[in-house]
Amino acid sequence: MAGLDALRATFFEECQDLLARMADDLARLTDGGSEPDMEAVHGIFRAVHSVKGGAGAFALHDLVGFSHVFETVLDRIRSGKLAPMPAVLQTLLRAYDVLSDLGACAQSGAPLPALRDQLLKELDQLAETHPGAEVAEAFDFQPLAIDISSLALPSAPDHRDWTL
């Protein structure tokens, strides 16, 4: 068990490092420039993705679930499907705080932060996609009817002729 405890301690140290880098990237992203810093968005995504993966290894389900939705929102920004407008950036900053709190709670065993559920709802709204809408835009699919009645199909072999 000592080995697992050491791995878990290392995970939480790495979380602190990832959260520190994430804070820097969030500061760059929210500096008010005219164009969003997409490298910062990618860095934030990688940090959340890494936290999620490590949390999954230790069955920290609350941390994994929150990270997953957070990651989905970041992926939508990365792909250009969600603009990083000021309201979105404010949600990302608050989500960072909750993610940090969730990590601390997972490490200490403290109760989950009260804001988690509200932030999950906000992130869910930002992560929401309309199923099929993106697929419909990507493909101009038109079904084509084919008449196969004139095709000659091979007859099935007579199983009575088979020898064992």
DSSP file with accessible surface (Angstrom, degrees, kcal/mol):
  #  RESIDUE AA STRUCTURE BP1 BP2  ACC     N-H-->O    O-->H-N    N-H-->O    O-->H-N    TCO  KAPPA ALPHA  PHI   PSI    X-CA   Y-CA   Z-CA
    1    1 A M     >        0   0  174      0, 0.0     4,-2.4     0, 0.0     5,-0.2   0.000 360.0 360.0 360.0 -27.9    0.0    0.0    0.0
    2    2 A A  H  >  +     0   0   80      1,-0.2     4,-2.2     2,-0.2     5,-0.1   0.884 360.0  52.9 -59.7 -36.7    2.9    2.3    0.6
    3    3 A G  H  > S+     0   0   50      2,-0.2     4,-2.2     1,-0.2    -1,-0.2   0.912 109.4  47.4 -64.6 -41.8    3.6    2.4   -3.1
    4    4 A L  H  > S+     0   0   84      2,-0.2     4,-2.6     1,-0.2    -2,-0.2   0.902 110.8  52.0 -67.0 -39.6    0.1    3.3   -4.0
    5    5 A D  H  X S+     0   0   98     -4,-2.4     4,-2.4     1,-0.2    -1,-0.2   0.895 109.5  50.2 -63.1 -38.5    0.1    6.1   -1.3
    6    6 A A  H  X S+     0   0   56     -4,-2.2     4,-2.4     2,-0.2    -2,-0.2   0.911 110.8  48.9 -66.4 -40.8    3.3    7.4   -2.9
    7    7 A L  H  X S+     0   0  107     -4,-2.2     4,-2.5     2,-0.2    -2,-0.2   0.906 111.0  50.4 -63.7 -41.4    1.8    7.4   -6.4
    8    8 A R  H  X S+     0   0   79     -4,-2.6     4,-2.1     2,-0.2    -2,-0.2   0.919 110.0  49.8 -64.0 -42.2   -1.3    9.2   -5.0
    9    9 A A  H  X S+     0   0   44     -4,-2.4     4,-2.1     1,-0.2    -2,-0.2   0.915 110.6  50.6 -62.6 -40.3    0.9   11.8   -3.3
   10   10 A T  H  X S+     0   0   58     -4,-2.4     4,-2.7     1,-0.2    -2,-0.2   0.901 107.0  54.8 -63.8 -40.5    2.8   12.3   -6.6
   11   11 A F  H  X S+     0   0   13     -4,-2.5     4,-2.4     1,-0.2    -1,-0.2   0.936 108.6  47.5 -58.4 -45.9   -0.5   12.7   -8.5
   12   12 A F  H  X S+     0   0    6     -4,-2.1     4,-1.9     2,-0.2    -1,-0.2   0.876 110.8  51.8 -68.4 -32.6   -1.6   15.5   -6.1
   13   13 A E  H  X S+     0   0  125     -4,-2.1     4,-1.9     2,-0.2    -1,-0.2   0.924 110.8  48.1 -64.9 -44.0    1.8   17.2   -6.5
   14   14 A E  H  X S+     0   0  108     -4,-2.7     4,-2.9     1,-0.2    -2,-0.2   0.879 107.0  57.0 -64.4 -36.7    1.4   17.0  -10.3
   15   15 A C  H  X S+     0   0    4     -4,-2.4     4,-2.9     1,-0.2    -1,-0.2   0.917 105.4  51.0 -58.7 -43.3   -2.1   18.5   -9.9
   16   16 A Q  H  X S+     0   0   90     -4,-1.9     4,-2.1     2,-0.2    -1,-0.2   0.915 111.4  47.4 -61.9 -41.7   -0.7   21.5   -8.1
   17   17 A D  H  X S+     0   0   94     -4,-1.9     4,-2.3     2,-0.2    -2,-0.2   0.925 113.3  48.1 -63.9 -44.4    1.9   22.0  -10.9
   18   18 A L  H  X S+     0   0   22     -4,-2.9     4,-2.6     1,-0.2    -2,-0.2   0.911 111.2  50.4 -63.4 -41.4   -0.8   21.6  -13.6
   19   19 A L  H  X S+     0   0    6     -4,-2.9     4,-2.3    -5,-0.2    -1,-0.2   0.884 108.9  52.2 -65.8 -36.0   -3.1   24.0  -11.8
   20   20 A A  H  X S+     0   0   53     -4,-2.1     4,-1.8     2,-0.2    -2,-0.2   0.936 112.7  44.2 -65.2 -45.3   -0.3   26.6  -11.5
   21   21 A R  H  X S+     0   0  143     -4,-2.3     4,-2.4     1,-0.2    -2,-0.2   0.890 112.0  54.2 -64.1 -38.1    0.4   26.4  -15.3
   22   22 A M  H  X S+     0   0    1     -4,-2.6     4,-2.9     1,-0.2    -2,-0.2   0.893 104.8  53.6 -63.2 -39.8   -3.3   26.5  -15.9
   23   23 A A  H  X S+     0   0   35     -4,-2.3     4,-2.2     1,-0.2    -1,-0.2   0.915 109.2  49.2 -61.7 -41.1   -3.6   29.7  -13.9
   24   24 A D  H  X S+     0   0  107     -4,-1.8     4,-2.1     2,-0.2    -2,-0.2   0.920 112.4  47.3 -62.9 -45.2   -0.9   31.3  -16.1
   25   25 A D  H  X S+     0   0   22     -4,-2.4     4,-2.4     2,-0.2    -2,-0.2   0.893 110.8  51.7 -64.5 -39.3   -2.7   30.2  -19.3
   26   26 A L  H  X S+     0   0    3     -4,-2.9     4,-2.2     2,-0.2    -1,-0.2   0.900 108.2  52.1 -64.0 -38.8   -6.0   31.5  -18.0
   27   27 A A  H  < S+     0   0   57     -4,-2.2    -2,-0.2     1,-0.2    -1,-0.2   0.920 111.2  47.1 -62.9 -42.2   -4.4   34.8  -17.2
   28   28 A R  H >< S+     0   0  103     -4,-2.1     3,-0.8     1,-0.2     5,-0.3   0.883 113.1  49.6 -64.2 -38.5   -3.0   35.0  -20.8
   29   29 A L  H 3< S+     0   0    9     -4,-2.4     3,-0.4     1,-0.2    -2,-0.2   0.854 115.1  42.1 -70.5 -34.6   -6.4   34.0  -22.2
   30   30 A T  T 3< S+     0   0   46     -4,-2.2    -1,-0.2     1,-0.2    -2,-0.2   0.224  77.6 110.8 -99.9  17.1   -8.3   36.6  -20.2
   31   31 A D  S <  S-     0   0  118     -3,-0.8    -1,-0.2    -4,-0.2    -2,-0.1   0.557  91.1-111.2 -71.8  -5.4   -5.9   39.5  -20.7
   32   32 A G        +     0   0   72     -3,-0.4    -1,-0.1     1,-0.2    -2,-0.1   0.616  60.9 156.9  90.8  10.4   -8.4   41.3  -22.9
   33   33 A G        -     0   0   47     -5,-0.3    -1,-0.2     2,-0.1     4,-0.1  -0.219  52.3-117.2 -64.4 161.4   -6.6   41.0  -26.2
   34   34 A S  S    S+     0   0  121      1,-0.1    -1,-0.1     2,-0.1    -2,-0.0   0.854 100.9  46.4 -71.9 -33.5   -8.6   41.2  -29.4
   35   35 A E  S    S-     0   0  155      0, 0.0    -2,-0.1     0, 0.0    -1,-0.1  -0.922  93.5-114.4-110.4 134.6   -7.7   37.6  -30.5
   36   36 A P        -     0   0   50      0, 0.0     2,-1.2     0, 0.0     3,-0.1  -0.370  27.7-117.6 -66.2 142.4   -7.9   34.7  -28.1
   37   37 A D     >  -     0   0   54      1,-0.2     4,-1.7    -9,-0.2     3,-0.5  -0.702  30.4-172.9 -80.8  97.3   -4.6   33.1  -27.2
   38   38 A M  H  > S+     0   0   63     -2,-1.2     4,-2.6     1,-0.3    -1,-0.2   0.803  81.5  60.7 -69.1 -26.7   -5.2   29.6  -28.6
   39   39 A E  H  > S+     0   0  117      2,-0.2     4,-2.3     1,-0.2    -1,-0.3   0.892 104.8  50.4 -63.9 -36.6   -1.9   28.3  -27.2
   40   40 A A  H  > S+     0   0    0     -3,-0.5     4,-2.6     2,-0.2    -2,-0.2   0.917 109.1  50.8 -65.4 -41.8   -3.3   29.2  -23.8
   41   41 A V  H  X S+     0   0    0     -4,-1.7     4,-2.7     1,-0.2    -2,-0.2   0.934 111.0  48.6 -60.9 -44.5   -6.5   27.3  -24.6
   42   42 A H  H  X S+     0   0   50     -4,-2.6     4,-2.6     1,-0.2    -1,-0.2   0.901 111.1  50.6 -62.6 -41.1   -4.5   24.3  -25.6
   43   43 A G  H  X S+     0   0    6     -4,-2.3     4,-2.2     2,-0.2    -2,-0.2   0.913 110.9  47.9 -63.6 -41.7   -2.5   24.5  -22.4
   44   44 A I  H  X S+     0   0    0     -4,-2.6     4,-2.6     2,-0.2     5,-0.2   0.930 111.6  51.0 -64.1 -44.4   -5.6   24.7  -20.3
   45   45 A F  H  X S+     0   0   28     -4,-2.7     4,-2.8     1,-0.2     5,-0.2   0.937 110.1  49.1 -57.7 -48.1   -7.1   21.7  -22.1
   46   46 A R  H  X S+     0   0  134     -4,-2.6     4,-2.4     1,-0.2    -1,-0.2   0.901 111.3  50.1 -61.1 -39.5   -4.0   19.6  -21.6
   47   47 A A  H  X S+     0   0    5     -4,-2.2     4,-2.4     2,-0.2    -1,-0.2   0.948 113.3  44.4 -64.9 -47.2   -3.9   20.4  -17.9
   48   48 A V  H  X S+     0   0    0     -4,-2.6     4,-2.7     1,-0.2    -2,-0.2   0.917 113.3  52.1 -64.3 -40.5   -7.6   19.5  -17.4
   49   49 A H  H  X S+     0   0   90     -4,-2.8     4,-2.4    -5,-0.2    -1,-0.2   0.907 110.3  48.2 -62.3 -41.8   -7.1   16.4  -19.5
   50   50 A S  H  X S+     0   0   59     -4,-2.4     4,-2.4    -5,-0.2     5,-0.2   0.899 111.0  50.0 -67.0 -40.6   -4.1   15.3  -17.4
   51   51 A V  H  X S+     0   0    5     -4,-2.4     4,-2.8     2,-0.2     5,-0.2   0.937 111.2  50.2 -61.7 -44.6   -5.9   16.0  -14.1
   52   52 A K  H  X S+     0   0   43     -4,-2.7     4,-2.3     1,-0.2    -2,-0.2   0.927 110.8  48.5 -60.5 -45.1   -8.8   13.9  -15.4
   53   53 A G  H  X S+     0   0   48     -4,-2.4     4,-1.5     2,-0.2    -1,-0.2   0.933 114.3  44.4 -63.3 -45.5   -6.6   11.0  -16.4
   54   54 A G  H  X S+     0   0   18     -4,-2.4     4,-1.0     1,-0.2    -1,-0.2   0.909 112.1  52.5 -65.6 -40.7   -4.8   10.9  -13.1
   55   55 A A  H ><>S+     0   0    0     -4,-2.8     5,-2.7    -5,-0.2     3,-0.6   0.887 106.4  54.9 -63.4 -35.8   -8.0   11.2  -11.1
   56   56 A G  H ><5S+     0   0   42     -4,-2.3     3,-1.4     1,-0.2    -1,-0.2   0.877 100.9  58.6 -64.3 -36.5   -9.4    8.3  -13.1
   57   57 A A  H 3<5S+     0   0   80     -4,-1.5    -1,-0.2     1,-0.3    -2,-0.2   0.803 112.5  40.0 -64.1 -26.0   -6.5    6.1  -12.1
   58   58 A F  T <<5S-     0   0   42     -4,-1.0    -1,-0.3    -3,-0.6    -2,-0.2   0.196 114.0-115.3-108.6  15.5   -7.4    6.7   -8.4
   59   59 A A  T < 5 +     0   0   57     -3,-1.4     2,-1.5     1,-0.2    -3,-0.2   0.847  56.3 159.1  54.8  41.3  -11.2    6.5   -8.9
   60   60 A L     >< +     0   0   23     -5,-2.7     4,-2.5     1,-0.2     3,-0.3  -0.636  13.5 177.0 -91.6  77.8  -11.7   10.1   -7.9
   61   61 A H  H  > S+     0   0  142     -2,-1.5     4,-2.9     1,-0.2     5,-0.2   0.818  70.7  52.5 -60.4 -39.0  -15.1   10.2   -9.6
   62   62 A D  H  > S+     0   0   74      2,-0.2     4,-2.2     1,-0.2    -1,-0.2   0.921 113.0  45.5 -64.7 -41.0  -16.1   13.7   -8.7
   63   63 A L  H  > S+     0   0    4     -3,-0.3     4,-2.4     2,-0.2    -2,-0.2   0.910 114.5  48.7 -67.6 -40.3  -12.8   15.1  -10.0
   64   64 A V  H  X S+     0   0   39     -4,-2.5     4,-2.5     2,-0.2    -2,-0.2   0.943 112.0  48.4 -65.0 -47.2  -13.1   13.0  -13.2
   65   65 A G  H  X S+     0   0   35     -4,-2.9     4,-1.7     2,-0.2    -2,-0.2   0.924 114.6  44.1 -62.0 -45.5  -16.7   14.0  -13.9
   66   66 A F  H  X S+     0   0    1     -4,-2.2     4,-2.5    -5,-0.2     5,-0.2   0.941 114.1  50.6 -65.0 -45.2  -16.1   17.8  -13.4
   67   67 A S  H  X S+     0   0    0     -4,-2.4     4,-3.1    -5,-0.2    -2,-0.2   0.878 106.2  56.7 -60.1 -38.0  -12.8   17.6  -15.4
   68   68 A H  H  X S+     0   0   93     -4,-2.5     4,-2.1     2,-0.2    -1,-0.2   0.934 110.5  41.8 -62.0 -46.0  -14.6   15.8  -18.3
   69   69 A V  H  X S+     0   0   19     -4,-1.7     4,-2.1     2,-0.2    -1,-0.2   0.921 115.1  51.0 -68.9 -40.9  -17.2   18.5  -18.7
   70   70 A F  H  X S+     0   0    0     -4,-2.5     4,-2.3     1,-0.2    -2,-0.2   0.937 110.5  50.0 -58.5 -46.0  -14.6   21.3  -18.3
   71   71 A E  H  X S+     0   0   14     -4,-3.1     4,-2.6     1,-0.2    -1,-0.2   0.882 106.8  55.1 -61.6 -39.5  -12.5   19.5  -21.0
   72   72 A T  H  X S+     0   0   46     -4,-2.1     4,-2.0     2,-0.2    -1,-0.2   0.911 107.6  48.9 -63.1 -42.2  -15.5   19.3  -23.3
   73   73 A V  H  X S+     0   0    0     -4,-2.1     4,-1.9     2,-0.2    -2,-0.2   0.943 112.0  48.9 -62.5 -45.3  -16.0   23.1  -23.1
   74   74 A L  H  X S+     0   0    0     -4,-2.3     4,-2.8     1,-0.2    -2,-0.2   0.890 108.6  53.6 -62.6 -37.6  -12.3   23.7  -23.8
   75   75 A D  H  X S+     0   0   73     -4,-2.6     4,-2.1     1,-0.2    -1,-0.2   0.887 106.2  52.9 -65.1 -36.8  -12.5   21.3  -26.8
   76   76 A R  H  <>S+     0   0   39     -4,-2.0     5,-2.0     2,-0.2     6,-1.3   0.875 110.7  47.4 -66.3 -35.7  -15.4   23.3  -28.2
   77   77 A I  H ><5S+     0   0    4     -4,-1.9     3,-1.4     4,-0.2    -2,-0.2   0.935 110.9  51.8 -68.1 -44.6  -13.3   26.5  -27.9
   78   78 A R  H 3<5S+     0   0   78     -4,-2.8    -2,-0.2     1,-0.3    -1,-0.2   0.859 111.1  47.4 -58.8 -37.1  -10.3   24.8  -29.5
   79   79 A S  T 3<5S-     0   0   61     -4,-2.1    -1,-0.3    -5,-0.2    -2,-0.2   0.456 115.4-113.8 -87.3  -0.4  -12.4   23.6  -32.4
   80   80 A G  T < 5S+     0   0   66     -3,-1.4    -3,-0.2    -4,-0.3    -2,-0.1   0.580  86.9 115.0  81.7  10.0  -14.0   27.0  -33.0
   81   81 A K  S   <S+     0   0  104     -5,-2.0     2,-0.4    -6,-0.2    -4,-0.2   0.608  77.8  39.9 -87.1 -12.8  -17.5   25.9  -32.0
   82   82 A L  S    S-     0   0   24     -6,-1.3    -2,-0.3    -8,-0.1    -1,-0.2  -0.981  81.4-137.0-138.4 123.0  -17.6   28.1  -28.9
   83   83 A A        -     0   0   57     -2,-0.4     2,-2.4    -3,-0.1     5,-0.2  -0.621  20.3-124.2 -80.5 136.4  -16.2   31.6  -28.9
   84   84 A P        +     0   0   31      0, 0.0    -1,-0.1     0, 0.0    -7,-0.0  -0.386  48.5 168.3 -78.6  65.3  -14.2   32.6  -25.8
   85   85 A M     >  -     0   0  105     -2,-2.4     4,-2.6     1,-0.1     3,-0.4  -0.283  52.4 -95.6 -71.5 164.9  -16.4   35.6  -25.0
   86   86 A P  H  > S+     0   0  104      0, 0.0     4,-2.4     0, 0.0     5,-0.2   0.874 125.4  51.4 -53.2 -40.4  -16.1   37.4  -21.6
   87   87 A A  H  > S+     0   0   70      2,-0.2     4,-1.8     1,-0.2     5,-0.1   0.899 111.3  48.1 -65.7 -38.2  -19.0   35.4  -20.1
   88   88 A V  H  > S+     0   0    4     -3,-0.4     4,-2.4     2,-0.2    -1,-0.2   0.923 111.0  50.9 -66.3 -43.6  -17.4   32.1  -21.2
   89   89 A L  H  X S+     0   0   22     -4,-2.6     4,-2.4     1,-0.2    -2,-0.2   0.889 107.2  53.5 -63.2 -37.7  -14.0   33.2  -19.8
   90   90 A Q  H  X S+     0   0  109     -4,-2.4     4,-2.2    -5,-0.2    -1,-0.2   0.907 108.8  49.7 -63.3 -39.5  -15.6   34.1  -16.5
   91   91 A T  H  X S+     0   0   15     -4,-1.8     4,-2.7     1,-0.2    -2,-0.2   0.912 109.5  51.8 -65.0 -40.1  -17.1   30.6  -16.3
   92   92 A L  H  X S+     0   0    0     -4,-2.4     4,-2.3     2,-0.2    -2,-0.2   0.906 109.0  50.2 -63.3 -40.4  -13.7   29.1  -17.1
   93   93 A L  H  X S+     0   0   50     -4,-2.4     4,-1.8     2,-0.2    -1,-0.2   0.925 113.3  45.2 -63.3 -43.3  -12.1   31.1  -14.3
   94   94 A R  H  X S+     0   0   84     -4,-2.2     4,-2.2     1,-0.2    -2,-0.2   0.886 111.1  53.6 -68.3 -35.7  -14.7   29.9  -11.8
   95   95 A A  H  X S+     0   0    0     -4,-2.7     4,-3.0     1,-0.2    -1,-0.2   0.884 105.1  55.0 -66.2 -36.9  -14.4   26.4  -13.1
   96   96 A Y  H  X S+     0   0   40     -4,-2.3     4,-2.6     2,-0.2    -1,-0.2   0.927 107.5  49.8 -59.0 -45.2  -10.7   26.6  -12.5
   97   97 A D  H  X S+     0   0   87     -4,-1.8     4,-2.4     2,-0.2    -2,-0.2   0.919 112.9  46.0 -60.3 -44.0  -11.4   27.5   -8.9
   98   98 A V  H  X S+     0   0    3     -4,-2.2     4,-3.1     2,-0.2     5,-0.2   0.914 111.0  52.4 -67.5 -40.5  -13.8   24.6   -8.4
   99   99 A L  H  X S+     0   0    3     -4,-3.0     4,-2.2     2,-0.2    -2,-0.2   0.934 110.6  48.3 -60.3 -42.9  -11.4   22.2  -10.1
  100  100 A S  H  X S+     0   0   32     -4,-2.6     4,-2.1     1,-0.2    -1,-0.2   0.923 112.8  48.0 -62.2 -43.9   -8.7   23.3   -7.7
  101  101 A D  H  X S+     0   0   78     -4,-2.4     4,-2.7     1,-0.2    -2,-0.2   0.894 109.3  53.3 -64.4 -39.9  -11.1   22.9   -4.7
  102  102 A L  H  X S+     0   0    3     -4,-3.1     4,-2.5     2,-0.2    -1,-0.2   0.895 108.2  50.6 -62.8 -39.4  -12.1   19.5   -5.9
  103  103 A G  H  X S+     0   0    6     -4,-2.2     4,-2.1    -5,-0.2    -2,-0.2   0.932 111.6  47.3 -62.9 -43.8   -8.5   18.4   -6.1
  104  104 A A  H  X S+     0   0   44     -4,-2.1     4,-2.5     1,-0.2     6,-0.3   0.903 112.6  49.5 -65.2 -39.5   -7.9   19.7   -2.5
  105  105 A C  H  X S+     0   0   16     -4,-2.7     4,-2.8     1,-0.2     5,-0.5   0.896 109.7  51.3 -65.7 -40.5  -11.1   17.9   -1.3
  106  106 A A  H  < S+     0   0   22     -4,-2.5    -1,-0.2     1,-0.2    -2,-0.2   0.887 113.6  45.5 -63.9 -36.8  -10.0   14.6   -3.0
  107  107 A Q  H  < S+     0   0  106     -4,-2.1    -2,-0.2    -5,-0.2    -1,-0.2   0.907 124.5  30.5 -73.4 -40.2   -6.6   14.9   -1.3
  108  108 A S  H  < S-     0   0   86     -4,-2.5    -2,-0.2    -5,-0.2    -3,-0.2   0.644 100.6-121.4 -95.3 -18.5   -7.9   15.8    2.2
  109  109 A G     <  +     0   0   67     -4,-2.8    -3,-0.2     1,-0.2    -4,-0.1   0.563  59.8 151.2  85.1   9.3  -11.2   14.0    2.2
  110  110 A A        -     0   0   44     -5,-0.5    -1,-0.2    -6,-0.3    -2,-0.1  -0.275  55.2 -83.4 -69.0 160.6  -13.1   17.3    2.8
  111  111 A P        -     0   0  117      0, 0.0    -1,-0.1     0, 0.0     3,-0.1  -0.252  55.5 -90.7 -63.1 155.0  -16.6   17.8    1.6
  112  112 A L        -     0   0   67      1,-0.1   -10,-0.1    -3,-0.1     2,-0.0  -0.301  50.7 -92.8 -65.5 148.2  -17.1   18.8   -2.0
  113  113 A P    >   -     0   0   22      0, 0.0     3,-1.4     0, 0.0     4,-0.4  -0.357  27.6-129.5 -64.8 142.3  -17.3   22.6   -2.7
  114  114 A A  T >  S+     0   0  101      1,-0.3     3,-0.5     2,-0.1     4,-0.5   0.807 104.6  59.4 -63.1 -29.8  -20.8   24.0   -2.8
  115  115 A L  T 3> S+     0   0  102      1,-0.2     4,-2.6     2,-0.1     5,-0.3   0.592  79.9  90.8 -77.0  -8.8  -20.3   25.7   -6.1
  116  116 A R  H <> S+     0   0   46     -3,-1.4     4,-2.6     1,-0.2    -1,-0.2   0.924  86.2  46.7 -55.5 -50.0  -19.5   22.5   -7.9
  117  117 A D  H <> S+     0   0   87     -3,-0.5     4,-1.9    -4,-0.4    -1,-0.2   0.912 113.3  48.5 -63.3 -40.8  -23.1   21.7   -8.9
  118  118 A Q  H  > S+     0   0   91     -4,-0.5     4,-2.1     1,-0.2    -1,-0.2   0.934 113.5  47.1 -64.2 -43.2  -23.8   25.2  -10.2
  119  119 A L  H  X S+     0   0    0     -4,-2.6     4,-3.0     1,-0.2     5,-0.2   0.878 107.9  56.0 -67.7 -35.7  -20.6   25.3  -12.2
  120  120 A L  H  X S+     0   0   36     -4,-2.6     4,-2.8    -5,-0.3    -1,-0.2   0.918 107.8  49.3 -60.4 -41.1  -21.4   21.8  -13.7
  121  121 A K  H  X S+     0   0  130     -4,-1.9     4,-2.1     2,-0.2    -2,-0.2   0.928 112.6  46.9 -63.4 -44.2  -24.7   23.2  -14.9
  122  122 A E  H  X S+     0   0   31     -4,-2.1     4,-1.9     2,-0.2    -2,-0.2   0.922 114.4  46.4 -64.2 -44.5  -22.9   26.2  -16.5
  123  123 A L  H  X S+     0   0    0     -4,-3.0     4,-2.5     1,-0.2    -2,-0.2   0.899 109.7  54.9 -64.7 -40.0  -20.3   24.0  -18.1
  124  124 A D  H  X S+     0   0   83     -4,-2.8     4,-1.2    -5,-0.2    -1,-0.2   0.902 107.4  50.6 -58.7 -41.7  -22.9   21.6  -19.3
  125  125 A Q  H  < S+     0   0  139     -4,-2.1     3,-0.3     1,-0.2    -1,-0.2   0.911 113.3  44.9 -63.9 -40.6  -24.7   24.5  -21.0
  126  126 A L  H  < S+     0   0   32     -4,-1.9    -2,-0.2     1,-0.2    -1,-0.2   0.823 114.5  49.3 -71.3 -30.4  -21.5   25.6  -22.7
  127  127 A A  H  < S+     0   0   15     -4,-2.5    -1,-0.2    -5,-0.2    -2,-0.2   0.649  85.2 117.5 -81.6 -15.5  -20.7   22.0  -23.7
  128  128 A E     <  -     0   0  121     -4,-1.2     2,-0.3    -3,-0.3    -3,-0.0  -0.259  40.5-179.1 -60.2 131.8  -24.1   21.3  -25.1
  129  129 A T        -     0   0   56      4,-0.0    -2,-0.1     5,-0.0    -1,-0.0  -0.885  34.2-113.3-123.2 159.3  -24.1   20.5  -28.8
  130  130 A H    >>  -     0   0  137     -2,-0.3     3,-2.4     1,-0.0     4,-0.6  -0.851  41.5-119.1 -94.0 107.4  -27.1   19.8  -30.9
  131  131 A P  T 34 S+     0   0  128      0, 0.0    -3,-0.0     0, 0.0    -1,-0.0  -0.171  94.3  10.7 -51.6 129.6  -26.7   16.1  -31.9
  132  132 A G  T 3> S+     0   0   45      1,-0.1     4,-2.9     4,-0.0     5,-0.2   0.092 100.2  99.7  93.0 -23.7  -26.4   15.8  -35.6
  133  133 A A  H <> S+     0   0   39     -3,-2.4     4,-1.8     1,-0.2     5,-0.1   0.935  87.2  42.6 -63.8 -45.1  -26.0   19.5  -36.3
  134  134 A E  H  X S+     0   0   65     -4,-0.6     4,-1.8     2,-0.2    -1,-0.2   0.885 115.4  50.2 -68.9 -36.3  -22.2   19.3  -36.7
  135  135 A V  H  > S+     0   0   90      1,-0.2     4,-2.1     2,-0.2    -2,-0.2   0.927 108.5  52.4 -66.5 -42.3  -22.5   16.1  -38.7
  136  136 A A  H  < S+     0   0   69     -4,-2.9    -1,-0.2     1,-0.2    -2,-0.2   0.878 110.9  47.7 -62.7 -37.2  -25.1   17.6  -41.0
  137  137 A E  H  < S+     0   0  163     -4,-1.8    -1,-0.2    -5,-0.2    -2,-0.2   0.866 112.3  49.6 -69.9 -35.0  -22.8   20.5  -41.7
  138  138 A A  H  < S+     0   0   71     -4,-1.8     2,-0.4     1,-0.2    -2,-0.2   0.823 117.3  37.1 -74.8 -32.1  -19.8   18.3  -42.3
  139  139 A F     <  -     0   0  142     -4,-2.1     2,-1.1    -5,-0.1    -1,-0.2  -0.977  61.6-152.9-126.0 133.5  -21.5   16.0  -44.8
  140  140 A D        -     0   0  142     -2,-0.4     2,-0.4    -3,-0.1    -4,-0.1  -0.653  34.5-177.2 -98.2  74.2  -24.1   16.9  -47.4
  141  141 A F        +     0   0  157     -2,-1.1    -2,-0.1    -5,-0.2    -5,-0.0  -0.619  13.6 178.1 -82.4 127.9  -25.6   13.4  -47.3
  142  142 A Q        -     0   0  134     -2,-0.4    -2,-0.1     2,-0.0    -1,-0.0  -0.983  28.9-126.8-126.4 116.8  -28.4   12.6  -49.7
  143  143 A P        -     0   0  102      0, 0.0     2,-0.5     0, 0.0    -2,-0.0  -0.330  21.4-150.9 -63.6 146.6  -29.8    9.1  -49.6
  144  144 A L        -     0   0  148      2,-0.0     2,-0.4     0, 0.0    -2,-0.0  -0.980   5.8-139.2-123.3 125.1  -29.8    7.3  -52.9
  145  145 A A        -     0   0  100     -2,-0.5     2,-0.4     2,-0.0     0, 0.0  -0.680  19.1-166.8 -84.4 134.3  -32.4    4.6  -53.8
  146  146 A I        -     0   0  129     -2,-0.4     2,-0.7     0, 0.0    -2,-0.0  -0.988  14.9-142.5-124.2 130.5  -31.0    1.6  -55.6
  147  147 A D        +     0   0  118     -2,-0.4     3,-0.2     1,-0.1    -2,-0.0  -0.807  25.0 169.1 -93.1 113.8  -33.2   -0.9  -57.3
  148  148 A I    >   +     0   0  108     -2,-0.7     3,-1.5     1,-0.2    -1,-0.1   0.335  49.0 102.1-105.3   8.4  -31.6   -4.4  -56.9
  149  149 A S  T 3  S+     0   0   96      1,-0.3    -1,-0.2     3,-0.0    -2,-0.0   0.793  79.7  53.9 -65.5 -25.1  -34.5   -6.4  -58.1
  150  150 A S  T 3  S+     0   0  102     -3,-0.2    -1,-0.3     2,-0.1     2,-0.3   0.548  86.0 103.7 -87.3  -4.9  -32.8   -6.9  -61.5
  151  151 A L  S <  S-     0   0  107     -3,-1.5     2,-0.6     1,-0.1    -3,-0.0  -0.559  71.8-130.5 -78.8 139.2  -29.7   -8.3  -60.0
  152  152 A A        -     0   0  101     -2,-0.3    -2,-0.1     3,-0.0    -1,-0.1  -0.798  23.2-157.2 -89.3 120.1  -29.2  -12.1  -60.2
  153  153 A L        -     0   0  142     -2,-0.6     2,-0.0     1,-0.1     0, 0.0  -0.771  23.0-107.9 -97.0 142.0  -28.2  -13.4  -56.8
  154  154 A P        -     0   0  123      0, 0.0     2,-0.2     0, 0.0    -1,-0.1  -0.367  37.8-113.3 -66.3 145.8  -26.4  -16.7  -56.4
  155  155 A S        -     0   0  111      1,-0.1     3,-0.1    -3,-0.0    -3,-0.0  -0.517  32.0-104.9 -78.4 151.6  -28.5  -19.5  -55.1
  156  156 A A        -     0   0   87     -2,-0.2    -1,-0.1     1,-0.1     3,-0.0  -0.476  40.6-104.1 -74.4 142.6  -27.6  -20.9  -51.7
  157  157 A P        -     0   0   96      0, 0.0     2,-0.7     0, 0.0    -1,-0.1  -0.350  35.2-108.4 -66.2 149.4  -25.9  -24.3  -51.7
  158  158 A D    >   -     0   0   54      1,-0.2     3,-1.8    -3,-0.1     4,-0.2  -0.703  22.3-152.7 -80.8 115.6  -28.1  -27.2  -50.8
  159  159 A H  G >  S+     0   0  131     -2,-0.7     3,-1.2     1,-0.3    -1,-0.2   0.712  89.3  72.3 -66.4 -16.5  -26.9  -28.3  -47.4
  160  160 A R  G 3  S+     0   0  190      1,-0.2    -1,-0.3    -3,-0.0    -2,-0.0   0.744  91.4  59.5 -69.6 -20.0  -28.1  -31.8  -48.1
  161  161 A D  G <  S+     0   0  123     -3,-1.8    -1,-0.2     2,-0.1     2,-0.2   0.555  82.1 106.3 -84.9  -5.9  -25.2  -32.2  -50.5
  162  162 A W    <   -     0   0  169     -3,-1.2     2,-0.4    -4,-0.2    -3,-0.0  -0.484  56.9-154.5 -77.4 139.0  -22.6  -31.5  -47.8
  163  163 A T              0   0  135     -2,-0.2    -2,-0.1     0, 0.0    -3,-0.0  -0.914 360.0 360.0-112.5 144.7  -20.6  -34.5  -46.5
  164  164 A L              0   0  217     -2,-0.4    -2,-0.0     0, 0.0     0, 0.0  -0.704 360.0 360.0-103.9 360.0  -19.1  -34.6  -43.1
